[in-house]
């Protein structure tokens, strides 16, 4: 029996009756219109088919694996011996523009051959199983590629049909998917009249409509304002939490990945800098961040606290790179006595303490550390 989600009692791939599974199904919490999932698959992970066609959900598996993967062009090396494993969940692929993110996605989709090395997606070799991979994977491209003279419904139904869904199932899945991404009321308007945010949602919908096991989202927040970016990040998170679909999302905006992803892969110049869980990236440090108010007596409260701490032998520096950096002091907390000292200094000055907290690492520091290491290597002739 195929245990994929059903839509209104019909299987999304075949369009036929779901054999009573819909009566045992549940909809994602908080989404009364989302596609129904089987009760037994309330927390699904990637699946595989055995030789009899029976679908089994797998846990703790590798969704993407690359081994010494390289892609060279005549004047540039886009990927340089990249070896990385990606598991289920939401994974961020971060790097500056030109780091090789889009090139990697094209290779993983089987659309561009690697120069050397190998890669697998959902256990399928990208060099020989590209078509099978694209059946199981959704892709949201970075650039605007939508036809302006058709509606979102027409376009997404077409993409569903291209993925192999019968007409009735394609229409049902399209309606559900457009509702999920927030375009249901606008679904019959021509795409050419859509805002940038709405167009991004159409691209997301066509990547999800065929119920993939994995989606590649290439710079999904490009061109969006802060509100639109937050909405898109929320949708991305729901793809996995509500529907059990794994996500590989690329971005050069590091803060987005800290908020959205379970795991982060950092590449620079086509090389792997680091691959680890987001919590490992952002673990707490011994650095203490302090922010205080200003008063009439001390119009620059931050400066007053810094001078007072220096007078007691405590070295500080400003919170460069942090929100409100000009009003934040950073210092090393040697122990509980440091907290007591800061509290007493702020109280003696008659200032208000806005916050005093252990600072967390930021993903951006991986790049800073890498740059410093490269400069040091150059300085030593490395």
C-alpha positions in Angstrom: 0.0 0.0 0.0 1.2 3.5 -0.9 1.2 5.6 2.3 1.6 9.0 0.7 -0.7 11.8 1.7 -4.2 11.8 0.3 -6.3 14.7 -0.8 -10.1 14.6 -0.2 -10.0 10.8 -0.3 -8.0 10.6 -3.5 -4.4 9.7 -3.9 -2.3 12.7 -5.2 -0.3 10.6 -7.6 -3.0 8.5 -9.2 -6.1 10.5 -8.6 -8.0 7.3 -7.6 -9.7 6.5 -4.4 -7.4 6.2 -1.4 -8.9 3.0 -0.1 -10.4 4.4 3.0 -7.2 6.0 4.2 -8.8 9.5 4.2 -11.1 8.5 7.0 -8.0 7.8 9.1 -6.2 10.9 8.0 -5.4 14.2 9.7 -4.8 17.7 8.5 -1.8 19.7 9.7 -2.5 21.5 12.9 -3.8 25.0 12.4 -4.4 24.4 8.6 -7.9 23.1 8.0 -7.4 23.1 4.3 -4.0 21.4 4.1 -3.5 18.0 2.5 -4.6 15.1 4.6 -1.9 12.8 6.1 -2.3 9.4 7.5 -2.5 9.2 11.3 0.4 6.7 11.3 2.5 9.2 9.3 1.9 12.1 11.6 5.7 12.7 11.8 7.0 11.4 8.5 10.5 11.3 7.4 11.9 10.5 3.9 10.6 7.2 2.5 11.8 4.5 0.1 10.0 1.9 -1.9 10.9 -1.8 -1.7 10.9 -4.1 -4.6 7.2 -4.8 -4.1 6.3 -1.1 -4.3 5.6 -0.8 -0.6 6.6 2.6 0.8 8.4 2.7 4.1 9.2 5.8 6.1 12.9 6.0 7.0 14.4 7.9 9.9 18.0 9.1 10.4 18.8 8.6 6.8 21.0 10.7 4.4 18.9 12.7 2.0 21.8 14.2 0.1 25.4 12.9 -0.1 28.3 14.3 -2.1 31.8 12.9 -2.3 34.7 14.9 -3.7 32.2 16.7 -6.0 33.8 19.2 -8.3 32.5 21.4 -11.1 35.1 23.3 -13.2 34.5 25.8 -16.0 37.2 27.2 -18.2 38.0 30.2 -16.0 36.5 29.3 -12.6 36.0 26.3 -10.3 32.5 26.5 -9.0 32.7 23.4 -6.7 36.0 22.1 -5.4 36.0 18.5 -4.0 32.9 19.1 -1.9 32.0 16.2 0.4 29.0 16.6 2.6 26.0 14.6 4.0 22.5 16.2 4.5 19.9 14.5 6.6 16.1 15.0 6.9 14.8 18.4 8.1 15.4 22.0 7.0 19.0 22.5 5.9 20.5 25.8 5.0 23.1 26.1 2.2 24.9 29.4 2.9 27.5 31.2 0.9 28.2 34.5 -0.8 27.0 35.1 -4.3 29.2 33.0 -6.6 30.1 30.5 -3.8 28.6 27.6 -5.9 25.2 27.1 -4.3 23.1 27.2 -7.5 25.7 25.1 -9.3 25.4 22.4 -6.6 21.6 22.4 -6.9 21.7 21.9 -10.7 24.1 19.0 -10.2 21.9 17.4 -7.6 18.9 17.7 -9.9 20.8 15.9 -12.6 20.7 19.0 -14.9 24.4 19.6 -15.0 27.1 17.0 -14.9 29.9 17.2 -12.3 33.5 17.4 -13.5 34.5 14.8 -11.0 33.2 13.1 -7.8 29.8 11.7 -7.2 26.5 12.7 -5.5 23.3 11.0 -4.5 19.8 12.4 -3.7 17.4 10.2 -1.9 19.7 7.3 -2.6 19.7 7.9 -6.3 22.9 8.6 -8.3 22.6 12.1 -9.9 24.7 11.0 -12.9 22.3 8.2 -14.0 19.0 8.8 -12.2 18.3 12.5 -12.9 14.7 11.9 -14.1 13.9 9.7 -11.1 15.3 12.4 -8.8 13.2 15.1 -10.4 10.1 13.1 -9.9 10.7 13.0 -6.2 12.1 16.5 -5.7 10.6 20.0 -6.0 12.6 22.9 -7.2 12.1 26.6 -6.7 14.5 28.5 -8.9 16.2 31.8 -7.9 15.3 33.9 -10.9 11.9 35.0 -12.1 10.7 32.5 -14.7 6.9 32.7 -14.5 4.7 33.3 -17.6 2.9 36.6 -17.1 -0.2 35.9 -19.1 -1.5 32.8 -17.2 -3.0 32.5 -13.8 -1.4 30.9 -10.8 -3.9 28.1 -11.0 -3.2 27.4 -14.7 0.5 27.4 -14.1 0.6 25.2 -11.0 -1.9 22.7 -12.6 0.4 22.5 -15.6 3.4 21.8 -13.4 1.4 19.2 -11.5 0.5 17.5 -14.8 4.1 17.6 -15.9 5.0 15.8 -12.7 2.7 12.9 -13.6 -0.5 13.7 -11.7 -3.9 13.0 -13.5 -6.1 16.0 -14.3 -8.4 15.7 -11.3 -5.7 15.1 -8.8 -3.6 18.0 -10.3 -6.5 20.4 -9.8 -7.1 19.3 -6.3 -3.5 19.4 -5.3 -3.2 22.9 -6.9 -6.1 24.3 -4.9 -4.7 22.9 -1.7 -1.1 24.1 -2.4 -2.1 27.6 -3.4 -4.2 27.8 -0.2 -1.2 26.7 1.8 1.1 29.4 0.4 -1.6 32.1 0.8 -2.6 32.6 -2.8 -6.0 31.0 -2.8 -8.0 34.2 -3.2 -5.7 35.5 -6.0 -5.3 32.2 -7.8 -7.2 33.2 -11.0 -5.4 36.5 -11.6 -2.7 36.6 -14.3 0.8 36.2 -12.7 2.0 39.3 -14.5 0.0 41.5 -12.1 1.4 39.8 -9.0 3.8 41.5 -6.6 7.3 40.0 -6.1 6.1 38.3 -2.9 3.2 36.7 -4.7 5.4 35.5 -7.5 7.7 33.8 -5.0 4.7 32.0 -3.5 3.7 30.8 -7.0 7.2 29.4 -7.4 7.0 27.7 -4.0 3.6 26.3 -4.9 4.8 24.6 -8.1 7.7 23.1 -6.2 5.3 21.5 -3.7 2.3 20.6 -5.8 3.4 17.0 -6.7 4.0 16.1 -3.1 7.8 15.7 -3.2 10.0 14.1 -0.6 12.5 16.9 -0.8 12.5 20.5 -2.1 15.3 22.7 -3.3 14.6 26.4 -2.6 17.2 28.7 -4.3 17.2 32.2 -2.6 13.5 32.1 -1.8 13.5 35.5 -0.1 15.1 37.4 -2.9 13.5 40.8 -3.5 11.1 40.5 -0.5 10.5 43.2 2.1 11.0 42.3 5.8 7.3 41.3 6.2 7.4 39.2 3.1 10.6 37.6 4.1 9.2 36.6 7.5 6.1 35.1 5.8 8.3 33.1 3.4 10.5 31.8 6.2 7.4 30.7 8.1 6.1 28.8 5.0 9.5 27.2 4.6 9.5 26.0 8.2 6.0 24.6 7.8 7.0 22.5 4.8 8.8 20.2 7.1 7.0 20.6 10.4 3.5 20.2 8.9 4.1 18.0 5.9 7.3 16.1 6.6 9.0 17.3 3.5 12.8 17.9 3.8 14.1 21.2 2.6 17.4 22.5 1.2 17.3 26.3 1.2 20.1 28.5 -0.1 20.7 32.0 1.1 23.4 34.6 1.5 21.4 36.2 4.4 22.9 34.4 7.4 20.3 35.5 9.9 17.5 33.8 8.0 19.2 30.4 8.3 19.8 30.8 12.0 16.0 31.3 12.5 14.7 28.7 10.0 17.1 25.7 9.7 18.0 22.7 11.7 21.3 22.2 10.0 23.6 24.6 8.1 26.2 23.9 5.4 28.6 26.7 4.7 30.5 26.8 1.4 33.0 29.5 0.2 34.6 29.4 -3.2 33.1 26.0 -3.9 34.7 24.5 -0.8 33.1 23.3 2.4 33.8 25.5 5.4 31.6 23.8 7.9 28.6 21.5 8.2 26.8 21.2 11.6 23.5 21.8 13.4 22.3 25.3 13.9 22.6 24.9 17.6 26.3 24.1 17.3 26.8 27.2 15.3 24.9 29.4 17.7 26.0 27.9 21.0 26.4 30.3 24.0 29.8 31.8 24.7 31.4 33.3 27.8 30.9 36.7 26.3 28.5 38.9 28.2 26.4 41.5 26.3 25.3 44.6 28.3 22.9 47.3 27.3 21.9 50.2 29.5 19.7 53.3 29.4 20.9 56.9 29.3 20.1 59.6 31.9 20.4 63.3 32.2 23.5 62.8 34.4 25.0 60.3 32.0 23.7 61.1 28.5 25.9 58.3 27.1 25.2 55.5 29.6 27.2 53.0 27.6 30.3 55.1 27.8 29.8 55.7 31.5 29.5 51.9 32.2 32.6 51.2 30.0 34.7 53.8 31.9 33.5 52.5 35.3 34.3 48.9 34.3 37.7 49.8 33.0 38.4 51.6 36.3 37.8 48.2 38.0 40.1 46.3 35.6 37.4 44.9 33.3 38.2 45.2 29.6 35.2 45.7 27.2 34.6 46.2 23.5 31.6 47.3 21.5 29.1 44.9 20.1 30.2 45.2 16.5 27.8 43.4 14.2 25.0 43.1 16.8 21.6 45.0 16.6 22.0 48.4 18.2 25.8 47.8 18.2 26.7 51.3 19.4 24.8 50.8 22.6 26.1 47.3 23.5 29.2 46.4 25.5 30.8 43.0 25.3 33.0 41.6 28.0 34.2 38.2 29.1 32.3 36.7 32.1 34.9 35.0 34.3 32.2 33.8 36.7 29.2 34.9 38.8 31.2 37.7 40.3 31.3 39.4 36.9 27.5 39.6 36.8 27.5 41.1 40.3 30.1 43.6 39.4 28.1 44.8 36.3 24.9 45.0 38.3 26.6 47.1 41.0 28.3 49.5 38.5 25.0 50.1 36.7 23.2 50.7 40.0 25.9 53.1 41.3 25.6 55.1 38.1 21.8 55.3 38.4 21.2 53.7 35.0 18.6 51.2 33.9 19.8 47.8 32.8 18.1 46.9 29.5 19.8 43.5 29.2 22.7 41.4 30.5 22.9 38.1 28.7 25.4 35.6 27.4 26.0 36.2 23.8 25.5 33.5 21.2 27.7 32.8 18.2 26.5 34.0 14.8 26.9 32.0 11.6 28.6 35.1 10.1 31.6 34.5 12.3 32.4 31.3 10.4 33.3 33.5 7.4 35.2 36.0 9.6 37.2 33.3 11.1 37.9 31.8 7.7 39.0 35.2 6.3 41.4 35.7 9.3 42.9 32.2 8.8 43.5 32.9 5.1 45.2 36.3 5.9 47.3 34.6 8.5 48.3 31.9 6.0 49.2 34.5 3.4 51.3 36.4 6.0 53.2 33.2 6.7 53.7 32.4 3.0 50.9 29.7 3.1 
